[in-house]
């Protein structure tokens, strides 16, 4: 298992992995439809998206957590 001190890094990795995987498929489909070579084009888009998504999620996630904490009513 992964050491808890790497929680933020692990979260950013998996969140960006899943989001870039799904969103790149959706956007590729919207832009191209089901064309020949769709999967190859999708995987190319996914790799490019993930390269940007990972550092963005790593930086932005703590900010979003703080905003959420301020908006949620404390019981």
VENHU-V952028 format. One record per residue. RES is the residue in one letter. PSI is psi as a letter, one per 30 degrees, with the letter a starting at -180 (999 if undefined). D_LAST is the distance of its C-alpha to the last C-alpha in whole Angstrom. Layout:
RES&PSI&D_LAST, RES&PSI&D_LAST
This chain:
X&l&33, X&k&32, X&k&31, X&f&27, X&f&28, X&g&29, X&e&26, X&e&26, X&e&30, X&e&29, X&e&26, X&e&28, X&e&32, X&e&30, X&e&28, X&e&31, X&e&34, X&e&32, X&e&31, X&e&35, X&e&37, X&e&35, X&e&35, X&e&39, X&e&40, X&e&39, X&e&40, X&e&43, X&e&44, X&e&43, X&e&46, X&f&48, X&a&48, X&i&49, X&l&52, X&k&54, X&g&53, X&e&49, X&e&48, X&e&49, X&e&48, X&e&45, X&e&45, X&e&46, X&e&43, X&e&41, X&e&42, X&e&42, X&e&39, X&e&37, X&e&39, X&e&37, X&e&34, X&e&33, X&e&33, X&e&31, X&e&28, X&e&29, X&e&28, X&e&26, X&e&23, X&e&22, X&e&22, X&e&20, X&e&17, X&e&17, X&e&17, X&e&15, X&e&12, X&f&13, X&f&12, X&k&9, X&k&6, X&k&4, X&999&0
